[in-house]
Amino acid sequence: MQTPVFLDHLPDIDTVTGQKPAQYRLMRNKALLDLMLDDQISWQTRSTCPACGEPLAKSRSFSQSMLEFQRCSGCNTIYATRVPDQATLDRVRLGQVVEESDREFEFTSLLNWVSLTEARLERRLDKVLDVRFATQALGFVEATKRLSHNRDWSFLALTPDSDDFIALQAEIAVAAPKAVLLPTELDRVADPAALLRAVKAAVSPGTVIFAASSCADGLEYEILGADSPSFVPLDRLTVFSIQGFETLAKNLGFKTLEVSTPGRRDAVILERYFKSAENSDIPFWSSFFREADKNRLRDLQILLQRSLKSGVLRFVLET
């Protein structure tokens, strides 16, 4: 199993804490509040960790704001204790217009991930299926045409589905891809295991799965917890840890080929927090971030990537 490092430049802090991200968080929190006030919504209670299966009773509280979240004592995964049914989650996402911002770097990073993995595996991945990402990342289709040469891309749209993803499974089977890209779904679905089971059942043995999620092991979550600007409850129904997702993948019969945490935002998020928050006095970290220049922040972000401690995780799986 490989753990590659992606040495990307640090983002502008406004991409995390600017007006557009703040408006998006408010929009998603309003949508969650509307769901919680709607007596017609069907909610599913989680009695175990969705990653490793540890009983809820053994977990510890992560957040009680709006929706209850627990952090698993067994694998460190963060998860909501109850979630709406999948069709409701899908309809809410489709009903919210996401204002498109410059996501060129994100698109390039995803396409490079596929290309670099193809080279490391020495296996041609010339037919790739994107699952649901392009529906709300409108520029991604054009980016694949412009930047991903000699690769046949298809795009499975976000549509309301059942809890077992039976419709999605049928569409993937028709596409018959050599690789499947799941860059945003694992955080947002009611049952990540059901999604992965549907994907696995739909593809041929040897298919490569590119799965990404927020990372509960990331330094921003370890220090800021639910105060992290990355923590948007309706978009983070499950925040996997490395151990948690590895356990889930193994239990579902996947082989893990690569693990990485190529997050780029931990350092700038924490710098902003320690330079602006009152009484944020944590030994070592407070003085580190208040005195850090861009070079020190970049070195820290690289260290977090190498240590699998940044806020985004990526797994390359094989069926």
N, C-alpha and C positions, 0 to 999 in steps of 0.2 A: 504494500500500500504506500503510495506517495503522498507527500504533504508539500505541494508547490507553494511558492511565495510570489505574490504579484506586487511588484514595486511601483505602485502608482503614486502620482503627486497628491498632495493634500488638497481637499476641496475648500472652496470659500465657505466661511461659516454661515453666510446668508442662505446657502442651499439647505441648511439644516434648521436655522432659527429665524429666517427672514419672514416677510409677510405672507408669501404664498404657502410655505410649509405650515405656518401658524393657522391660516385660513383652512387649509386641508384638515388639520387636526380638529379644529372646531366643527367642521362639516361632518367628519366621521363620528365625533363624540355626540353630536346632535342626532345622527342616525341611530346610534346605539341607544340613546335616551328614548327616542321614539319607539324603538323595538321593545324596550323594557316597560313602557307605558301601554303597550298594545296587548290587551287581554287575549287577542286571537292568535298570537304568535306561539308556536310550539317550541319549548325549550328542552334540551337534553342535558341531564345532569351527568357529570363525569365523576365516577367513583374511584377511578385509578388514573395514574399518570398516563397520558396518551403516547408517551415514548417508551417507557420501560415497564409499565404496569404496576408500579409501586402504589399501594393503597393511599387514597386521599388522606386518611387519618394520620399517616406518617409524614405528610408534607408540612411545610411551614408557610405562613402568610407572606405574600409578596405585595399585594395591593388590595385594599377594600374600597377603593374609589369607583363608584358606579357599578362596575362588575367585579366580582371577587376573583382574584388570581392567587394561585399557590405556587411555591417553588418546591419541586420534588426533592426529598431528602436522599433518594436513591441515585438520581442521575443529574440533578441540578436544572432540569427543564422547567420552564415557567409556563403555566397554563391556566386558562379560565375554567372555573369549576362548573359552569354551565354555558351552553352555546345554543343559538337558534338552529333550526333545521337548515339543511344545505340550500334548498330552493329559496328560502327567505334571504339568506346571506347573498346569494347570487343576484337576486332581484334588487336588493339594496345597492350593491356595487354598480349594477347597470343603470340604476336610477340617478346616480351621482355623476355629474359631468366633471371630469378631472381636467383642470386647465393645464394644457401641455406646456412644459418648460423645456429648456435645453437639456436633453438627455443623451446627447451624442456620446459622452464619455461612458455612460452606463451601457449603451448599446455596443460600443466598441469592446468594452470589457467582457461582455457576454460572448460576443463573436470570437474574441481572442481565446476565451476559455475553451470553446469548442475546438478551435484550430490547434491550440497547444496540446490539448488532450489527445487529439487525433495523432499528432506527431509522436507523443510519448508512447501511445499504445501501438503505433505503427499499424493502424487499422483505418481503412477508408470509411469516413462517416459522411457520405455524400447525399444522404436523404434524412433531413432533420425535421421533426415536428415540434413547433412551439405550442404549448398548452396554455391558452387563455391570456398570455402576457400581452400580445399585440392589440387586444381589444381595448385596453386602457393605456397603451403605450403606442400611440398612433404612428409615430415615426419609425417604429422598429421594422416594419415591413420594408420601407424604403431603404433603411440602413442595411438590411440583409442583401438587397439587390445591388447596393453600391459597394459594400465592403466584404461580402461573403461570396467570393467567386467560386465557380466549380462546385457549388453545393446547392442541392435542390431543397428549398424550404417550403413547408406548408404550415398553415396557421389554424388552430382549432379555437373557435371563438368562445367567449364566455357566454354561456346560456344557463338558465336555471336547471339544475339537475337534482336527482334524488340523492338520498344519503349514501347510497352505495355506488353512485356514479355510473350507473348502467348505460346511460346514453353516451357519456364520454368514452367509456370502454369500447362501445361499438364503433364510434368515429375513429378512435385510434387504430383499431383493428383494420379498418378500411384503408387508412393512410399507410400502414405497413412500413413505419420508419426504421432506420438503422439506429437513430438516436432520438431521444425525447428531451425537450428542454422545459423544466419546471422552475422558473426563476422567482415566482411570487406566490404560488398557491398554498404551500405548506403552512404558512403562518395564518392564512385566512379561512381555511376550510374547517367545517365542523369536526371532521374525522380524517386526519392525515393518513392514518393506516388504510382506511377505505379507499382513498385516492390512489395510494401506492399499489394496493392490491388490484385495483381496476387497471392501472397502467401495466402492471406485470402480466395480468391475464390477457391483455390485448396484443402484446408484442411477442416476437419470436425470441427463443433463447439466444443469448449473446448480444441483445440490444443494450445500448449504453444510455443511461439515464443521468441527465444533468439536473441535480436537485439543489436548490438554494433556500435559505431561511435566515431570519435573524438568529443571532447566537447568544444564548443565555450566559455563556462563559465570557462574553465580551467585557472589557474593563468598564465601559460606560454603564452596563447593567450592574456590575459588581459594586460600583461606587454610588451611582445615582439611583439605582433601582427603578421604581415606577416614575421617578421624576425625570428620567431621560426623555429628551424630545423625540427620540425614536420610538418610544412606547406609546402607540396609538391602539387602545384596547381592541377595537373592532378589526384592526389589521394585524393584531398580534395575539390571536386566540391561543396559539401554541408557539412559544419561543423555545426552540430546541437547543439543548446542549450538544456538544460533540458526542459524549458518551450516550446520551439519550437517543440521538438519531442513529448512531451506529448500532445500538441495541435493537431499535425498531427495524432497521434495514436487514439485520441478520435474522431476526425473528420472522420476517416476511419472505426470506429466501433470496435476498439480494447479496451479491458479492461487492464489497467496497473496494474500489480501485484507487481513489484519491480522496483526500480530505484537505481542505484549506479554509482559512478565514481571511479573505482578502478585503476586509473592511477598511475604509479610508477615513472614517469620521470620528472615531473614538477620541483621538488626540485633540481635535479642534472643538468637539463638544465639551470635553472636560476642561480645556483651557478657558472657554467662555464661561463655564460654570464657576470655576475657582476665581476668576477675575471679576465676576459680577455678583456672586452670591455673598450675603452677609453671614458671618459666623460659620463659614464652611472651612473649619479648621481640622483637617485630617493629617496626622503625622506623615511627613515626607511628601505626599501628593500636593498639599496646599502650596508649599514653597516651590515645588518642582514646576507646577503649571504657571504660577505667577511670575516666575523668572525665565520661563522657557521662550526661546526664539524659534523661528520656523525650522531651523536645522535640528534642534533638539526634539521638536514635535514630530518631525519626519522620522527621526531615528527611533522614537518611541513607537510610532505606528508600524514601522518595519519589524521591531521586536515583537509587537503584539501579533502580527501576521505569522512570524516564525514560531511563536509560542502557542498558536491556535487560541488566541485570546482577544481577537477583534470582534466587532459587533455583527459581522455577517459570516455565515458558514456556507460552504459549498461542498457537496459530495458528488463524486462520480461513481455511479453504481452500474452493475452489470446483471442482467437477468439470467 
